[in-house]
Amino acid sequence: MELLARNPGRDPGWRPSPSGDDPGALHRSIAGYAPTPLRDAPELAAELGVARVWLKDEAERFGLPSFKALGAWWAGCCALAERLGRPELRTDLDALRTHGRGGVTLVCATDGNHGRALARLARLLELPAHVYVPSDMTAARRDAIAAEGARVEVVEGTYDDAVAQSATRVDDPDALVVSDTSWHGYTEIPRRVIEGYATLFAEIAADGVEPDVALVPIGVGALAAAAAAGLPPHTELVGVEPVNAACALASARAGRLVTVPGPHATVMAGLACGVCSPVAWPAVSARFDAFCAIEDAVADDGMRRLAALGLERGECSGGVVAAGRELDLGEDASVLLLLTEGVTDADRWRTVVG
């Protein structure tokens, strides 16, 4: 594991700009909404040598195995409402279904969970979905997206190549691209994705939890930007990435947004990203205190440790737990670990855990 002990770009005076919107109004209106568990984990606290550990457990959101629906659904509904010229409908899924039926195709690129969440939204809205995926995505994750009714198109190359392919659809009048990363000229919808994740952190606040330290997995940085805005200013934030796709760590060292060239081979599929989202990076670079990059074997160890606690969770969740076990967080610290996904490849989970 490689650790950048302190982010040289950390700005103690940084504060988020309030958006004025409440994505939770949409989430709470949808059948099946419930706050995800915030689990006390005294066994892990003892292993980490800290006072307390909480696990924010995103293994199930709206029947999906990750937190991604929070961002994809809010951004997708906002974008569709704007496309229809009825922005007031963005918190009304039933009205959007009625007014938008038979219209555009929802489009995105994904390493798995975002695409599956958007495909589920398309199904709820009775719209088609077209999801671009990298060629190294496992069959289990591709099949899960297709099972939602989406067309899945494999793009030769990395996740970043799939993003580039989805970007060609932005000017297509029959498509609505709902990406969780941004690029030049395409920023509003990724900002909405970040806003959508605010519901997760509002749930933590509602439980009265204000951790001293939080470990957050970083892919393109959308969840990390939401953590920057949604956790208390005194909480130290540590980003966790795969060593082969440590774009946030590389950018922090460079003092600017940089791209880590592929291939980004890692079992932590949702974090296999070569560059952070330009929309997310200002918040991440200003607010995060440190970034660490971990090997796949470390993430597998974390999966096994969670399994020993009776929690069947995926590679990204395992990576956060394992990183926490490797870092010196302080014996008096209260620590929040974001478990961002359940099992998304059951065969691999069984192979790793036994």
SEVEX-39438 format. One record per residue (C-alpha): residue number from 0; residue in three letters; x, y, z. Coordinates in Angstrom, 3 decimals. Layout:
! SEVEX-39438
- NUM,Ala,X,Y,Z $
...
! end
This chain:
! SEVEX-39438
- 0,Met,0.000,0.000,0.000 $
- 1,Glu,1.205,3.489,-0.903 $
- 2,Leu,0.209,6.424,1.268 $
- 3,Leu,0.303,10.156,0.632 $
- 4,Ala,0.343,11.168,4.283 $
- 5,Arg,-0.982,14.671,3.677 $
- 6,Asn,-2.616,16.186,0.635 $
- 7,Pro,-0.532,19.272,-0.221 $
- 8,Gly,-3.595,20.927,-1.738 $
- 9,Arg,-5.705,20.609,1.411 $
- 10,Asp,-7.513,23.879,2.098 $
- 11,Pro,-8.784,24.100,5.706 $
- 12,Gly,-10.968,27.047,4.751 $
- 13,Trp,-12.835,25.224,1.985 $
- 14,Arg,-16.589,24.974,2.396 $
- 15,Pro,-19.190,23.616,-0.038 $
- 16,Ser,-21.587,25.898,-1.871 $
- 17,Pro,-25.182,24.904,-0.987 $
- 18,Ser,-27.161,23.816,-4.031 $
- 19,Gly,-30.574,24.630,-2.594 $
- 20,Asp,-31.971,21.321,-3.893 $
- 21,Asp,-33.103,18.302,-1.878 $
- 22,Pro,-32.478,15.074,-3.786 $
- 23,Gly,-33.833,13.221,-0.786 $
- 24,Ala,-37.301,14.444,-1.752 $
- 25,Leu,-37.075,12.230,-4.826 $
- 26,His,-35.504,9.288,-3.016 $
- 27,Arg,-38.038,9.322,-0.174 $
- 28,Ser,-40.920,9.367,-2.651 $
- 29,Ile,-39.864,6.110,-4.321 $
- 30,Ala,-41.193,2.778,-3.068 $
- 31,Gly,-38.529,0.838,-1.225 $
- 32,Tyr,-36.598,3.802,0.122 $
- 33,Ala,-35.078,3.320,3.543 $
- 34,Pro,-31.861,4.615,5.100 $
- 35,Thr,-29.084,2.055,4.758 $
- 36,Pro,-27.615,0.617,7.969 $
- 37,Leu,-24.931,2.412,9.938 $
- 38,Arg,-23.346,-0.517,11.741 $
- 39,Asp,-21.254,-0.282,14.889 $
- 40,Ala,-18.241,-2.603,14.472 $
- 41,Pro,-16.381,-2.999,17.786 $
- 42,Glu,-14.358,-5.969,16.448 $
- 43,Leu,-12.957,-3.826,13.651 $
- 44,Ala,-12.340,-0.956,16.060 $
- 45,Ala,-10.143,-3.260,18.133 $
- 46,Glu,-8.255,-4.433,15.019 $
- 47,Leu,-7.745,-0.894,13.754 $
- 48,Gly,-6.625,0.288,17.178 $
- 49,Val,-9.261,3.025,17.324 $
- 50,Ala,-12.038,3.971,19.714 $
- 51,Arg,-14.968,3.212,17.395 $
- 52,Val,-15.791,2.097,13.852 $
- 53,Trp,-19.031,2.638,11.955 $
- 54,Leu,-19.799,0.896,8.676 $
- 55,Lys,-22.148,2.788,6.369 $
- 56,Asp,-23.412,-0.258,4.537 $
- 57,Glu,-24.576,0.374,0.961 $
- 58,Ala,-24.990,-3.294,0.005 $
- 59,Glu,-28.646,-2.665,-0.859 $
- 60,Arg,-30.314,0.490,-2.222 $
- 61,Phe,-33.695,0.106,-3.859 $
- 62,Gly,-32.937,-3.574,-4.447 $
- 63,Leu,-29.579,-2.836,-6.097 $
- 64,Pro,-26.190,-3.798,-4.640 $
- 65,Ser,-24.671,-0.315,-4.288 $
- 66,Phe,-25.260,3.337,-3.468 $
- 67,Lys,-25.236,4.378,-7.128 $
- 68,Ala,-29.008,4.740,-7.544 $
- 69,Leu,-28.910,7.835,-5.337 $
- 70,Gly,-26.864,9.769,-7.871 $
- 71,Ala,-28.011,8.168,-11.115 $
- 72,Trp,-31.708,8.522,-10.308 $
- 73,Trp,-31.520,12.132,-9.122 $
- 74,Ala,-29.386,13.198,-12.082 $
- 75,Gly,-31.490,11.217,-14.540 $
- 76,Cys,-34.776,12.616,-13.274 $
- 77,Cys,-33.443,16.175,-13.250 $
- 78,Ala,-32.119,15.791,-16.803 $
- 79,Leu,-35.322,14.241,-18.108 $
- 80,Ala,-37.466,16.916,-16.453 $
- 81,Glu,-35.316,19.622,-18.071 $
- 82,Arg,-35.532,17.842,-21.443 $
- 83,Leu,-39.328,17.833,-21.136 $
- 84,Gly,-39.375,21.509,-20.165 $
- 85,Arg,-40.972,20.552,-16.829 $
- 86,Pro,-38.253,20.974,-14.169 $
- 87,Glu,-40.885,20.841,-11.435 $
- 88,Leu,-41.364,17.125,-12.210 $
- 89,Arg,-37.853,16.082,-11.162 $
- 90,Thr,-39.055,14.715,-7.808 $
- 91,Asp,-42.089,12.943,-9.277 $
- 92,Leu,-41.160,9.610,-10.849 $
- 93,Asp,-44.743,8.777,-11.811 $
- 94,Ala,-45.215,12.084,-13.644 $
- 95,Leu,-41.901,11.674,-15.445 $
- 96,Arg,-42.956,8.213,-16.548 $
- 97,Thr,-46.222,9.572,-17.938 $
- 98,His,-44.711,12.549,-19.735 $
- 99,Gly,-41.495,10.906,-20.867 $
- 100,Arg,-42.789,7.524,-22.015 $
- 101,Gly,-41.553,6.558,-25.475 $
- 102,Gly,-38.996,9.361,-25.542 $
- 103,Val,-35.241,9.354,-25.215 $
- 104,Thr,-32.802,6.535,-24.505 $
- 105,Leu,-30.844,6.870,-21.255 $
- 106,Val,-27.131,6.441,-21.970 $
- 107,Cys,-24.011,6.072,-19.841 $
- 108,Ala,-20.647,4.372,-19.492 $
- 109,Thr,-19.954,2.226,-16.464 $
- 110,Asp,-17.699,-0.206,-14.685 $
- 111,Gly,-20.834,-1.819,-13.300 $
- 112,Asn,-22.917,-0.194,-10.597 $
- 113,His,-23.719,3.192,-12.149 $
- 114,Gly,-24.836,1.540,-15.375 $
- 115,Arg,-27.021,-0.947,-13.576 $
- 116,Ala,-28.627,1.845,-11.546 $
- 117,Leu,-29.345,3.896,-14.668 $
- 118,Ala,-30.736,0.822,-16.427 $
- 119,Arg,-33.097,0.274,-13.487 $
- 120,Leu,-34.219,3.914,-13.679 $
- 121,Ala,-34.911,3.488,-17.391 $
- 122,Arg,-37.025,0.447,-16.604 $
- 123,Leu,-38.993,2.376,-13.980 $
- 124,Leu,-39.568,5.202,-16.450 $
- 125,Glu,-40.412,2.779,-19.271 $
- 126,Leu,-37.527,4.114,-21.365 $
- 127,Pro,-34.773,2.260,-23.228 $
- 128,Ala,-31.197,2.304,-21.884 $
- 129,His,-27.871,1.934,-23.673 $
- 130,Val,-24.854,1.234,-21.467 $
- 131,Tyr,-21.233,1.220,-22.662 $
- 132,Val,-18.853,-1.002,-20.716 $
- 133,Pro,-15.086,-1.682,-20.903 $
- 134,Ser,-13.889,-4.916,-22.425 $
- 135,Asp,-12.446,-6.209,-19.142 $
- 136,Met,-15.783,-6.085,-17.291 $
- 137,Thr,-16.742,-9.488,-15.907 $
- 138,Ala,-19.656,-11.347,-17.467 $
- 139,Ala,-21.553,-11.265,-14.164 $
- 140,Arg,-21.605,-7.463,-14.109 $
- 141,Arg,-22.523,-7.207,-17.797 $
- 142,Asp,-25.329,-9.704,-17.337 $
- 143,Ala,-26.715,-7.795,-14.339 $
- 144,Ile,-27.036,-4.635,-16.431 $
- 145,Ala,-28.621,-6.516,-19.325 $
- 146,Ala,-31.080,-8.131,-16.916 $
- 147,Glu,-32.435,-4.645,-16.173 $
- 148,Gly,-33.460,-4.432,-19.821 $
- 149,Ala,-30.570,-2.292,-21.077 $
- 150,Arg,-28.604,-2.724,-24.261 $
- 151,Val,-25.006,-3.399,-23.194 $
- 152,Glu,-22.264,-2.469,-25.658 $
- 153,Val,-18.690,-3.580,-24.983 $
- 154,Val,-16.040,-0.986,-25.869 $
- 155,Glu,-12.531,-2.251,-26.532 $
- 156,Gly,-10.311,-0.706,-23.869 $
- 157,Thr,-10.752,0.815,-20.431 $
- 158,Tyr,-13.588,2.495,-18.582 $
- 159,Asp,-12.221,5.811,-19.860 $
- 160,Asp,-12.615,4.524,-23.425 $
- 161,Ala,-16.224,3.612,-22.654 $
- 162,Val,-16.795,7.136,-21.320 $
- 163,Ala,-15.390,8.590,-24.537 $
- 164,Gln,-17.795,6.455,-26.553 $
- 165,Ser,-20.784,7.533,-24.477 $
- 166,Ala,-19.745,11.164,-24.916 $
- 167,Thr,-20.365,10.876,-28.667 $
- 168,Arg,-24.085,10.581,-27.855 $
- 169,Val,-24.387,13.933,-26.051 $
- 170,Asp,-25.660,15.744,-29.156 $
- 171,Asp,-27.963,12.892,-30.195 $
- 172,Pro,-31.546,14.229,-29.872 $
- 173,Asp,-32.790,10.731,-29.120 $
- 174,Ala,-30.314,10.145,-26.275 $
- 175,Leu,-29.900,11.513,-22.772 $
- 176,Val,-26.390,10.872,-21.430 $
- 177,Val,-26.391,10.494,-17.638 $
- 178,Ser,-22.718,10.217,-16.724 $
- 179,Asp,-21.204,10.277,-13.246 $
- 180,Thr,-18.026,11.826,-14.643 $
- 181,Ser,-17.634,15.102,-16.514 $
- 182,Trp,-15.690,16.511,-19.438 $
- 183,His,-15.357,19.825,-21.247 $
- 184,Gly,-18.821,21.145,-22.000 $
- 185,Tyr,-20.597,18.421,-20.022 $
- 186,Thr,-20.856,19.284,-16.338 $
- 187,Glu,-24.448,19.813,-15.172 $
- 188,Ile,-25.553,16.174,-15.011 $
- 189,Pro,-22.385,14.976,-13.197 $
- 190,Arg,-22.989,17.750,-10.668 $
- 191,Arg,-26.470,16.350,-10.162 $
- 192,Val,-24.974,12.900,-9.542 $
- 193,Ile,-22.834,14.362,-6.756 $
- 194,Glu,-25.910,16.116,-5.335 $
- 195,Gly,-27.803,12.828,-5.333 $
- 196,Tyr,-25.250,11.199,-3.073 $
- 197,Ala,-26.013,13.856,-0.434 $
- 198,Thr,-28.852,11.619,0.767 $
- 199,Leu,-26.301,9.078,2.017 $
- 200,Phe,-24.525,11.659,4.151 $
- 201,Ala,-27.786,13.176,5.357 $
- 202,Glu,-28.664,9.741,6.725 $
- 203,Ile,-25.353,9.610,8.605 $
- 204,Ala,-25.986,13.061,10.070 $
- 205,Ala,-29.514,12.057,11.070 $
- 206,Asp,-27.980,9.246,13.144 $
- 207,Gly,-25.924,11.846,14.997 $
- 208,Val,-22.597,10.428,13.808 $
- 209,Glu,-19.699,12.873,13.369 $
- 210,Pro,-16.583,10.748,12.812 $
- 211,Asp,-13.035,11.917,13.370 $
- 212,Val,-11.877,10.078,10.240 $
- 213,Ala,-13.703,8.735,7.185 $
- 214,Leu,-12.299,6.366,4.543 $
- 215,Val,-13.898,6.882,1.138 $
- 216,Pro,-13.310,4.848,-2.043 $
- 217,Ile,-12.456,7.049,-5.025 $
- 218,Gly,-13.168,6.252,-8.649 $
- 219,Val,-14.014,9.349,-10.692 $
- 220,Gly,-14.533,11.219,-7.421 $
- 221,Ala,-18.282,11.860,-7.383 $
- 222,Leu,-18.874,10.102,-4.057 $
- 223,Ala,-15.718,11.709,-2.650 $
- 224,Ala,-16.993,15.168,-3.612 $
- 225,Ala,-20.285,14.386,-1.885 $
- 226,Ala,-18.365,13.259,1.212 $
- 227,Ala,-16.402,16.519,1.138 $
- 228,Ala,-19.667,18.454,1.243 $
- 229,Gly,-21.676,16.134,3.463 $
- 230,Leu,-19.376,15.212,6.349 $
- 231,Pro,-18.485,17.629,9.164 $
- 232,Pro,-15.572,20.017,8.517 $
- 233,His,-13.530,18.468,11.325 $
- 234,Thr,-13.702,14.946,9.843 $
- 235,Glu,-10.414,13.930,8.248 $
- 236,Leu,-11.037,12.366,4.842 $
- 237,Val,-8.851,9.619,3.400 $
- 238,Gly,-9.351,8.454,-0.189 $
- 239,Val,-8.825,4.787,-1.113 $
- 240,Glu,-7.885,3.745,-4.663 $
- 241,Pro,-6.402,0.748,-6.513 $
- 242,Val,-2.670,1.052,-7.204 $
- 243,Asn,-3.314,0.668,-10.938 $
- 244,Ala,-5.877,3.475,-11.029 $
- 245,Ala,-4.731,5.905,-8.340 $
- 246,Cys,-5.701,9.034,-10.268 $
- 247,Ala,-6.606,11.113,-7.207 $
- 248,Leu,-3.311,10.343,-5.493 $
- 249,Ala,-1.390,11.170,-8.685 $
- 250,Ser,-3.331,14.403,-9.156 $
- 251,Ala,-2.755,15.470,-5.556 $
- 252,Arg,0.964,14.940,-5.951 $
- 253,Ala,1.025,16.879,-9.213 $
- 254,Gly,-1.095,19.702,-7.850 $
- 255,Arg,-3.405,19.447,-10.849 $
- 256,Leu,-5.751,16.961,-12.481 $
- 257,Val,-3.740,14.274,-14.269 $
- 258,Thr,-4.594,11.065,-16.111 $
- 259,Val,-3.157,7.702,-15.104 $
- 260,Pro,-2.728,5.684,-18.323 $
- 261,Gly,-4.376,2.287,-18.607 $
- 262,Pro,-4.831,-0.555,-18.465 $
- 263,His,-6.390,-0.136,-15.035 $
- 264,Ala,-6.516,-3.803,-14.103 $
- 265,Thr,-8.036,-4.215,-10.636 $
- 266,Val,-10.633,-6.345,-8.916 $
- 267,Met,-12.119,-3.105,-7.523 $
- 268,Ala,-14.084,-2.603,-10.726 $
- 269,Gly,-15.965,0.507,-9.647 $
- 270,Leu,-12.653,2.281,-8.967 $
- 271,Ala,-10.893,1.417,-12.255 $
- 272,Cys,-10.750,5.002,-13.504 $
- 273,Gly,-7.807,6.793,-15.058 $
- 274,Val,-8.856,10.355,-14.310 $
- 275,Cys,-11.052,12.098,-11.750 $
- 276,Ser,-14.095,14.025,-12.876 $
- 277,Pro,-13.193,17.704,-13.401 $
- 278,Val,-16.440,18.653,-11.652 $
- 279,Ala,-15.575,16.580,-8.576 $
- 280,Trp,-11.862,17.316,-8.332 $
- 281,Pro,-11.977,20.861,-6.854 $
- 282,Ala,-13.875,19.616,-3.795 $
- 283,Val,-11.795,16.453,-3.475 $
- 284,Ser,-8.459,18.251,-3.831 $
- 285,Ala,-9.404,20.944,-1.327 $
- 286,Arg,-11.112,18.783,1.292 $
- 287,Phe,-9.331,15.414,1.430 $
- 288,Asp,-6.464,15.059,3.868 $
- 289,Ala,-4.788,11.983,2.380 $
- 290,Phe,-4.989,9.400,-0.376 $
- 291,Cys,-3.842,5.796,-0.291 $
- 292,Ala,-3.532,3.209,-3.059 $
- 293,Ile,-3.948,-0.499,-2.301 $
- 294,Glu,-3.190,-3.782,-4.032 $
- 295,Asp,-5.960,-6.155,-5.064 $
- 296,Ala,-4.806,-8.736,-2.529 $
- 297,Val,-5.432,-6.209,0.235 $
- 298,Ala,-8.998,-5.671,-0.975 $
- 299,Asp,-9.546,-9.430,-1.010 $
- 300,Asp,-8.337,-9.606,2.591 $
- 301,Gly,-10.917,-6.967,3.467 $
- 302,Met,-13.680,-9.000,1.814 $
- 303,Arg,-12.686,-12.013,3.892 $
- 304,Arg,-12.681,-9.927,7.063 $
- 305,Leu,-16.182,-8.624,6.318 $
- 306,Ala,-17.344,-12.160,5.598 $
- 307,Ala,-16.052,-13.199,9.017 $
- 308,Leu,-18.348,-10.534,10.452 $
- 309,Gly,-21.260,-12.044,8.528 $
- 310,Leu,-21.258,-9.391,5.802 $
- 311,Glu,-21.117,-10.497,2.154 $
- 312,Arg,-19.646,-7.405,0.496 $
- 313,Gly,-17.743,-6.649,-2.699 $
- 314,Glu,-14.195,-5.684,-3.575 $
- 315,Cys,-14.569,-1.903,-3.157 $
- 316,Ser,-16.003,-2.403,0.324 $
- 317,Gly,-13.226,-4.832,1.154 $
- 318,Gly,-10.634,-2.319,0.009 $
- 319,Val,-11.861,0.344,2.418 $
- 320,Val,-11.827,-2.063,5.366 $
- 321,Ala,-8.370,-3.362,4.495 $
- 322,Ala,-6.971,0.155,4.089 $
- 323,Gly,-8.275,1.038,7.524 $
- 324,Arg,-6.439,-1.951,8.980 $
- 325,Glu,-3.163,-0.738,7.428 $
- 326,Leu,-3.319,2.923,8.507 $
- 327,Asp,-2.477,4.464,11.858 $
- 328,Leu,-5.687,6.379,12.529 $
- 329,Gly,-5.166,7.171,16.226 $
- 330,Glu,-6.309,5.214,19.253 $
- 331,Asp,-8.902,7.803,20.272 $
- 332,Ala,-10.379,8.166,16.784 $
- 333,Ser,-13.906,7.387,15.727 $
- 334,Val,-13.805,6.073,12.153 $
- 335,Leu,-16.392,5.841,9.380 $
- 336,Leu,-15.844,3.239,6.648 $
- 337,Leu,-18.014,3.571,3.546 $
- 338,Leu,-18.971,0.112,2.279 $
- 339,Thr,-20.165,1.136,-1.163 $
- 340,Glu,-21.261,-2.192,-2.620 $
- 341,Gly,-22.476,-5.668,-1.921 $
- 342,Val,-21.432,-8.681,-3.984 $
- 343,Thr,-21.531,-7.861,-7.711 $
- 344,Asp,-19.683,-10.976,-8.931 $
- 345,Ala,-20.855,-13.929,-6.864 $
- 346,Asp,-18.471,-16.464,-8.402 $
- 347,Arg,-15.436,-14.347,-7.653 $
- 348,Trp,-16.671,-13.637,-4.107 $
- 349,Arg,-16.975,-17.352,-3.427 $
- 350,Thr,-13.520,-17.977,-4.852 $
- 351,Val,-11.961,-15.310,-2.625 $
- 352,Val,-13.900,-15.952,0.561 $
- 353,Gly,-14.341,-19.707,0.310 $
! end
